[in-house]
Amino acid sequence: MLNSVKTLYSRQSDDLKGLVKGVFWSLFGSVLSKALVFLSWILVARILGRESYGEYGLIRNTVLMFSAFAGFGLSVTATRFVARYINEDVAKSGRIASLTLSFSVIMGLSISLIVFAFSDVIAQSVIKDARLATDFRIASFILFFSALEGAQTGVLQGMRQFRRIAVINLVNAFVSFPVFVAGAYYFGTTGSVVALGITTMVLCIQNQAAIYSFAKKGLISLNFRQGWKEWRLLYIFSLPAALAGIISIPLKWYTDVMLVNTSGFSAMGIYSAAFLIYTIVAVLANTMNAPFVSFMSGSKADNDVIEKLNILVPWFLGIMIGLPFLCFPEAGGYLFGKEYQGEEFNSTLVFIILYMIIVMYKQGMNRIFIVHNMQWINLMTVTAWGLILIGSFYMLKEYASVGLAISYCISYTLVTILIYPLYVKRKLMPLEFIISRNVLTIWGTMALAAYLSLSRVHWGYRIAAYVGIMAVVVFTFKNMLKSKVKYNLFSHE
C-alpha cells in the first residue's frame, strides 16, 4: 500500500507535489495544534458556564470585528503576491512582504488606540453592560498583535513555509492550553481575555523570528522603505479584501449584540459553544486555503487535479467532520457540559453544521476570487450576505440562538445561489459542481441527516443513517474527482 502511494506520488507534476506537501504540513500542524486549542476552548466553556462564556464569546467576536479593520486584508495580499513573485523577483516579493508587515503595524496601533479610547462607550452604550469595559480595554491590545500576526502568517504562507508554520502552531498550542485554562479557572472572563492576548503575542513573536531567519538565509529580502513602492497593491487587492471583512464582521457582530440584547448572555453562550465546532473546521479549511492560493497564484500550468482538489477537498472535509455532529448533536452537549445540554443547543448545532457545510462548499469558489483578482465582486457578495443575515435574524430573533443559526444558513445559501450565474458566465466553474446528480445527492443526504436530528428520531436509526450517508458521500466525491470535466481555475492572467 505504501509503495503504491509513493509510486502514484512520484508520477505527479512538481506543482501537485508541492501542493501535497503544503497541504500535508498545514494539516499536520493544524490538526495537532487545533486539537489542543479546541480542548482548551471546551474546558474554558465548561469552567465559565453559559453566562460567562457568552460574555467571553461576545468580547472575542468584538476583537475579530476590529481585527478586520486592523488587518486590512493584508494576510491574503501577502499570500497571493509573495507567492507570485518569490521565484521570479525576490526583491519585489520582499518589498510586498515589507509593505504588508509595516502597514499592519500602523493599522494595528491605530485601531487598538481607538478601541481603547472607546471601551466604555462600547460596553455601556452598545453591549449595555458596564462591567465589561475593563475587558474591552484589555482586548484592545490584542488588536495590534492580531493585525501583525495576520500579515506575518500571510508572508510565511506566500513563501510556502508550511512546515515552519506547522511547528509555530504546535508550539503556540502547547502555550495556549495551560494559559487559557488557568486564566478561565482563576480569573473568569477577564482571565480568558488576557489569555487570548498572551497567546496572540507569543504567535507574533514566533512568526517574526521565522521571517527574519528566512531573510538572513536570503530567501526573502526585507526593505521597509522600498516596500512602499508597492503601495498600489493596498488599493487594487488589500482594500476590497479589507472592506469585505470590514463589512461582514461588523454585521455578524451586530447580530451577536441583537442576540444578547434580546435573549441574554446565556443564549450567546449556547451559540458560542455550538459555533466552536464551525470554528475548528473553518481553521482546518483555512490551513488548506493558503497552500492552494499560493500554488494557484504561482503556477503557470494547467493541472486538473489541483483544480478539482481546490473545489472538492474543503467541502469533503467539512462534511466528514460535521456529519457526526449533524447526526448526533447531543454529542456536542456532552462535550461542553450539562449547562449546554438540551433542545436549544442541539437545534442550534444542527443549523450551525449545515451552515458550515455550505461555507466549505463555497470555500473553493472564494479562492477563485483571490486568484482572479475579483475581490471587488467578492465585496458585493459579502455585503449582500451581511444584509440578508441581519434581515433574517430580525424576523427570527425570538428563537434566540436557534434563530441566529438558521439566519446564517438562509443568508449564505441565498448568496451562494445569487453568485452562480457569474461563475457560469465567466466559465470559472462547471455546471457539474453547481447542479448535477452528484451535487444534489450530497445536499439531499445532508438534509436527511438534519431532518432526523431535528425530529428527534431514535439514535439507533440515526446510526444506520449515518453509516449509509457516509458511504454515499465517499462514493459521490470519488465520482466527482474522477470526472473529466475541466474546472479552468488556472486560466488567469
C-alpha positions in Angstrom: 0.0 0.0 0.0 2.8 2.4 1.0 4.8 1.6 -2.1 1.7 2.2 -4.3 1.2 5.7 -2.7 4.9 6.5 -3.3 4.7 5.4 -6.9 1.5 7.5 -7.5 3.1 10.5 -5.9 6.3 10.2 -8.0 4.2 10.4 -11.2 2.7 13.7 -10.3 3.8 17.2 -11.6 6.0 19.4 -9.5 3.1 21.7 -8.8 1.0 18.9 -7.4 3.8 17.5 -5.3 4.4 21.0 -3.9 0.7 21.4 -3.2 0.5 17.9 -1.5 3.5 18.8 0.8 2.0 22.2 1.6 -1.4 20.7 2.5 0.2 17.9 4.5 2.3 20.2 6.7 -0.6 22.7 7.0 -3.0 20.0 8.1 -0.3 18.2 10.3 0.4 21.3 12.3 -3.2 22.4 12.3 -4.7 19.1 13.4 -2.3 18.6 16.3 -2.3 22.3 17.4 -6.0 22.9 17.0 -6.9 19.7 18.8 -5.2 21.1 21.8 -6.7 24.6 21.3 -10.2 23.0 20.8 -9.8 21.1 24.0 -8.8 24.2 25.9 -11.9 26.1 24.5 -14.1 23.3 25.6 -12.6 23.4 29.1 -13.0 27.2 29.2 -16.7 26.8 28.2 -17.2 24.3 31.0 -15.3 26.4 33.6 -17.0 29.7 32.8 -20.6 28.3 32.3 -23.1 29.6 29.8 -23.4 33.2 31.1 -19.7 34.0 31.4 -18.8 32.1 28.3 -21.4 34.2 26.4 -19.6 37.3 27.7 -16.3 36.0 26.6 -17.7 34.9 23.2 -19.0 38.5 22.6 -15.7 40.0 23.6 -13.8 37.6 21.3 -16.1 38.4 18.4 -15.6 42.1 19.1 -11.9 41.6 18.8 -12.5 39.7 15.5 -14.6 42.6 14.2 -12.0 45.3 14.9 -9.3 42.9 13.6 -10.9 43.1 10.2 -10.3 46.9 10.2 -6.7 46.5 11.6 -5.8 43.5 9.3 -6.9 45.4 6.1 -6.8 42.2 4.1 -3.0 42.1 4.4 -2.8 38.4 5.1 -4.4 37.3 1.8 -2.5 40.0 0.0 0.9 38.7 1.2 -0.1 35.1 0.5 -1.2 35.9 -3.0 1.6 38.2 -4.2 4.6 37.0 -2.3 3.8 33.5 -3.7 3.6 35.0 -7.2 7.0 36.7 -7.2 9.0 34.7 -4.7 10.7 32.6 -7.5 10.7 35.3 -10.2 11.6 38.5 -8.4 12.9 38.1 -4.9 13.3 41.9 -4.5 9.7 42.5 -5.4 8.4 39.8 -3.2 10.5 41.3 -0.4 9.0 44.7 -1.0 5.5 43.3 -0.8 6.3 41.5 2.4 7.8 44.6 3.9 4.7 46.7 2.8 2.2 44.3 4.4 4.2 44.0 7.7 4.8 47.7 8.1 1.2 48.7 7.2 -0.1 46.0 9.6 1.8 47.8 12.4 0.3 51.1 11.5 -3.2 49.8 11.3 -2.9 47.6 14.4 -1.7 50.5 16.5 -4.3 52.9 15.2 -7.3 50.6 15.7 -6.0 49.5 19.1 -5.8 53.0 20.4 -9.3 53.8 19.1 -10.9 50.8 20.7 -9.1 51.5 24.0 -10.4 55.1 24.0 -14.0 54.0 23.3 -14.1 50.9 25.5 -16.5 52.5 28.0 -18.9 53.5 25.1 -18.8 50.0 23.6 -19.6 48.4 27.0 -22.2 50.8 28.3 -24.0 52.1 25.2 -23.7 49.1 22.8 -23.5 46.0 25.0 -25.4 47.7 27.8 -23.1 46.1 30.4 -20.6 48.5 32.0 -18.8 45.6 33.8 -17.2 44.6 30.5 -15.4 47.9 29.9 -12.2 46.7 31.5 -12.3 43.5 29.4 -12.7 45.6 26.2 -9.7 47.7 27.2 -7.6 44.6 27.6 -8.9 43.3 24.3 -7.9 46.5 22.5 -4.2 45.5 22.9 -4.9 42.1 21.2 -5.9 44.0 18.0 -2.3 45.1 17.4 -0.9 41.6 17.7 -3.8 40.2 15.7 -3.2 42.6 12.7 0.6 41.9 12.8 0.1 38.1 13.1 -2.2 38.1 10.0 0.4 39.8 7.8 3.2 37.6 9.2 1.3 34.4 8.5 0.5 35.7 5.0 4.2 36.3 4.3 5.2 32.8 5.5 2.4 31.2 3.5 3.4 33.1 0.4 6.9 31.8 0.9 5.4 28.3 1.1 7.0 27.7 4.5 4.2 25.4 5.7 6.4 23.2 7.7 7.7 26.1 9.8 4.1 27.4 10.2 3.1 23.9 11.4 5.9 24.0 14.1 4.9 27.5 15.2 1.2 26.5 15.5 2.1 23.4 17.5 4.3 25.4 19.9 1.6 28.0 20.3 -1.0 25.3 21.1 1.2 24.0 24.0 1.4 27.5 25.3 -2.3 28.3 24.8 -3.6 25.2 26.6 -2.4 26.0 30.2 -2.7 29.7 29.8 -6.4 29.6 28.7 -7.4 27.0 31.3 -5.6 28.8 34.1 -7.0 32.2 33.0 -10.6 31.0 33.0 -10.3 29.0 36.2 -8.7 31.7 38.4 -9.9 34.9 36.8 -13.0 34.1 34.8 -14.0 36.1 31.8 -11.2 38.6 32.3 -8.6 35.8 32.6 -9.8 34.3 29.3 -9.4 37.6 27.5 -5.9 38.1 28.9 -5.0 34.5 27.8 -6.2 35.4 24.3 -3.8 38.3 24.3 -0.8 36.3 25.6 -1.2 33.6 23.0 -1.6 36.1 20.2 1.5 37.9 21.3 3.5 34.6 21.5 2.4 33.7 18.0 3.6 37.1 16.7 7.0 36.6 18.3 7.4 33.2 16.7 6.3 34.4 13.3 8.6 37.4 13.3 11.6 35.2 14.3 10.8 32.9 11.4 10.6 35.7 8.9 13.9 37.2 10.0 15.6 33.8 9.9 14.5 33.3 6.3 15.6 36.8 5.5 19.1 36.1 6.8 19.2 33.0 4.6 18.4 35.1 1.6 15.1 33.5 0.9 13.4 36.9 1.1 14.8 40.4 1.1 13.1 42.8 3.6 13.3 46.5 2.9 10.7 48.6 4.7 11.5 51.9 3.0 11.4 50.3 -0.5 8.2 48.4 0.4 6.1 51.4 0.0 6.8 51.4 -3.7 4.2 48.6 -3.9 1.5 50.7 -2.3 -0.9 50.2 -5.2 -1.5 46.7 -4.0 -3.2 48.2 -1.0 -5.9 49.7 -3.3 -6.0 47.0 -6.0 -6.2 44.0 -3.7 -6.0 44.7 0.0 -8.7 47.4 0.1 -11.5 45.2 -1.4 -10.4 42.3 0.7 -10.3 44.5 3.8 -13.7 46.0 3.0 -15.2 42.5 2.7 -14.1 41.9 6.3 -14.9 45.4 7.5 -18.5 45.0 6.2 -19.1 41.3 7.0 -17.7 41.0 10.5 -19.4 44.1 12.0 -22.7 42.8 10.6 -22.0 39.4 12.2 -21.1 41.2 15.4 -24.3 43.2 15.2 -26.4 40.0 15.2 -24.4 38.8 18.2 -25.4 42.1 20.0 -29.0 41.6 18.9 -28.9 38.1 20.4 -27.5 39.3 23.7 -29.9 42.2 24.0 -33.0 40.1 23.2 -32.1 36.7 24.9 -29.2 37.5 27.2 -25.6 36.1 27.6 -26.9 32.6 28.3 -28.2 32.3 24.7 -24.9 33.8 23.5 -23.1 31.1 25.5 -25.1 28.4 23.7 -24.5 29.9 20.3 -20.7 30.5 21.0 -20.3 26.9 22.2 -22.1 25.5 19.1 -20.1 27.8 16.8 -16.8 26.4 18.2 -17.4 23.3 16.0 -17.7 25.5 13.0 -14.5 27.4 14.0 -12.4 24.3 14.2 -13.4 23.1 10.7 -13.0 26.6 9.3 -9.5 26.8 10.7 -8.6 23.4 9.1 -10.1 24.6 5.8 -8.1 27.8 6.0 -4.9 25.9 6.5 -5.5 24.3 3.1 -6.6 27.7 1.7 -3.0 29.0 1.9 -1.3 26.2 0.0 -4.0 26.3 -2.7 -3.8 30.1 -3.1 0.0 30.0 -3.0 0.4 27.3 -5.7 -2.5 28.5 -7.8 -1.0 32.1 -7.8 2.5 30.9 -8.7 1.6 28.2 -11.2 1.5 28.8 -14.9 0.4 25.3 -15.9 -2.9 23.6 -16.1 -3.4 20.9 -13.6 -6.9 19.5 -13.5 -6.2 17.5 -10.3 -5.3 20.6 -8.3 -8.3 22.4 -9.7 -10.7 19.7 -8.5 -9.0 19.3 -5.2 -9.3 23.1 -4.7 -13.1 22.8 -5.0 -13.8 19.4 -3.5 -11.4 18.9 -0.6 -12.8 21.7 1.7 -16.4 20.5 1.1 -15.5 16.9 1.7 -13.5 17.8 4.9 -16.5 19.9 6.2 -18.9 17.0 5.7 -16.6 14.4 7.2 -16.0 16.4 10.3 -19.5 17.9 10.6 -21.6 14.8 9.8 -21.2 13.1 13.2 -22.4 16.3 14.9 -25.2 16.7 12.3 -26.5 13.2 13.1 -25.8 13.3 16.8 -25.9 16.9 18.1 -26.3 15.6 21.6 -22.6 14.7 21.5 -21.7 18.4 21.4 -23.8 19.0 24.6 -21.9 16.3 26.4 -18.6 17.9 25.3 -19.5 21.3 26.8 -21.3 20.0 30.0 -24.8 19.9 31.5 -25.3 23.7 31.3 -25.3 23.4 27.5 -27.3 20.2 27.0 -30.9 20.4 25.7 -33.0 21.0 22.6 -31.9 24.6 22.2 -28.2 23.6 21.9 -29.0 20.6 19.7 -31.0 22.6 17.2 -28.5 25.4 17.2 -25.7 23.0 16.5 -27.6 21.3 13.6 -28.1 24.6 11.8 -24.5 25.7 12.5 -23.2 22.5 11.0 -25.4 23.0 7.9 -24.1 26.5 7.6 -20.5 25.2 7.9 -21.0 22.7 5.1 -22.4 25.4 2.9 -19.4 27.6 3.7 -17.0 24.7 2.9 -18.8 24.2 -0.4 -18.2 27.8 -1.3 -14.6 27.8 0.0 -13.1 26.8 -3.3 -15.2 29.4 -5.1 -13.8 32.1 -2.8 -10.3 31.1 -3.8 -11.2 31.7 -7.4 -12.0 35.3 -6.4 -8.5 35.6 -5.0 -6.6 34.0 -7.8 -8.5 36.0 -10.5 -8.2 39.3 -8.5 -12.0 39.5 -8.3 -12.1 40.9 -4.7 -14.4 43.8 -5.6 -17.0 41.3 -6.7 -16.4 39.3 -3.6 -17.1 42.5 -1.6 -20.5 42.9 -3.2 -21.5 39.3 -2.3 -20.2 39.7 1.3 -22.3 42.9 1.6 -25.4 41.1 0.3 -24.8 38.2 2.7 -24.5 40.5 5.7 -27.7 42.4 4.9 -29.6 39.2 4.4 -28.2 37.8 7.7 -29.5 40.8 9.7 -32.8 40.8 8.0 -33.3 37.1 8.6 -32.4 37.3 12.2 -34.6 40.3 12.8 -37.5 38.1 11.8 -36.2 35.1 13.8 -34.7 36.7 16.9 -37.5 35.3 19.1 -35.9 31.9 18.6 -32.7 33.1 20.2 -29.6 31.1 19.3 -31.5 28.7 17.0 -32.9 31.7 15.1 -29.4 33.1 14.6 -28.1 29.8 13.3 -31.0 29.5 10.9 -30.3 33.0 9.7 -26.7 32.1 8.9 -27.9 29.2 6.8 -30.5 31.3 4.9 -28.1 34.2 4.1 -25.2 32.0 2.9 -27.5 29.8 0.8 -29.1 32.7 -0.9 -25.8 34.5 -1.6 -24.2 31.3 -3.0 -27.2 30.8 -5.4 -27.0 34.5 -6.5 -23.3 34.2 -7.4 -23.8 31.1 -9.5 -24.5 32.9 -12.8 -21.2 34.8 -12.6 -19.2 31.6 -12.3 -21.0 30.0 -15.2 -20.9 33.1 -17.4 -17.1 33.5 -16.9 -16.6 29.8 -17.2 -14.9 29.6 -13.8 -17.0 26.7 -12.6 -18.6 23.8 -14.4 -22.3 23.1 -14.1 -21.4 19.7 -12.6 -20.3 21.4 -9.4 -23.4 23.7 -9.3 -26.3 21.4 -10.2 -25.8 17.8 -11.1 -26.9 14.4 -9.8 -23.7 14.2 -7.6 -24.2 17.6 -6.0 -28.0 17.1 -5.4 -27.2 13.7 -3.9 -24.8 15.3 -1.4 -27.3 18.0 -0.4 -30.1 15.5 -0.2 -28.2 13.4 2.3 -27.3 16.4 4.4 -30.9 17.5 4.5 -31.9 13.9 5.6 -29.4 13.9 8.4 -30.6 17.3 9.7 -34.2 16.2 9.5 -33.6 13.0 11.5 -31.8 15.0 14.3 -34.4 17.8 14.4 -37.2 15.3 14.5 -35.5 13.5 17.5 -35.5 10.2 15.7 -34.2 7.3 17.9 -30.4 7.2 17.9 -30.4 3.7 16.6 -32.0 4.8 13.3 -29.6 7.7 13.2 -26.6 5.4 13.5 -27.8 3.4 10.5 -28.5 6.6 8.5 -25.0 7.9 9.4 -23.3 4.8 8.1 -25.3 4.9 4.9 -24.8 8.6 4.3 -21.1 8.3 4.9 -20.9 5.6 2.2 -22.9 7.7 -0.3 -20.8 10.8 0.3 -17.5 8.9 -0.2 -18.8 7.3 -3.4 -20.2 10.5 -4.7 -17.0 12.5 -4.1 -15.0 9.7 -5.8 -17.2 10.1 -8.9 -16.7 13.8 -8.9 -12.9 13.6 -8.6 -12.8 11.1 -11.5 -15.0 13.2 -13.7 -13.3 14.5 -16.9 -15.0 17.9 -16.6 -12.4 20.8 -16.7 -12.6 23.4 -13.9 -10.5 26.1 -15.6 -9.1 27.7 -12.4 -5.7 28.2 -13.9 -6.8 30.3 -16.9 -5.8 33.5 -15.2 -3.6 36.4 -16.2 
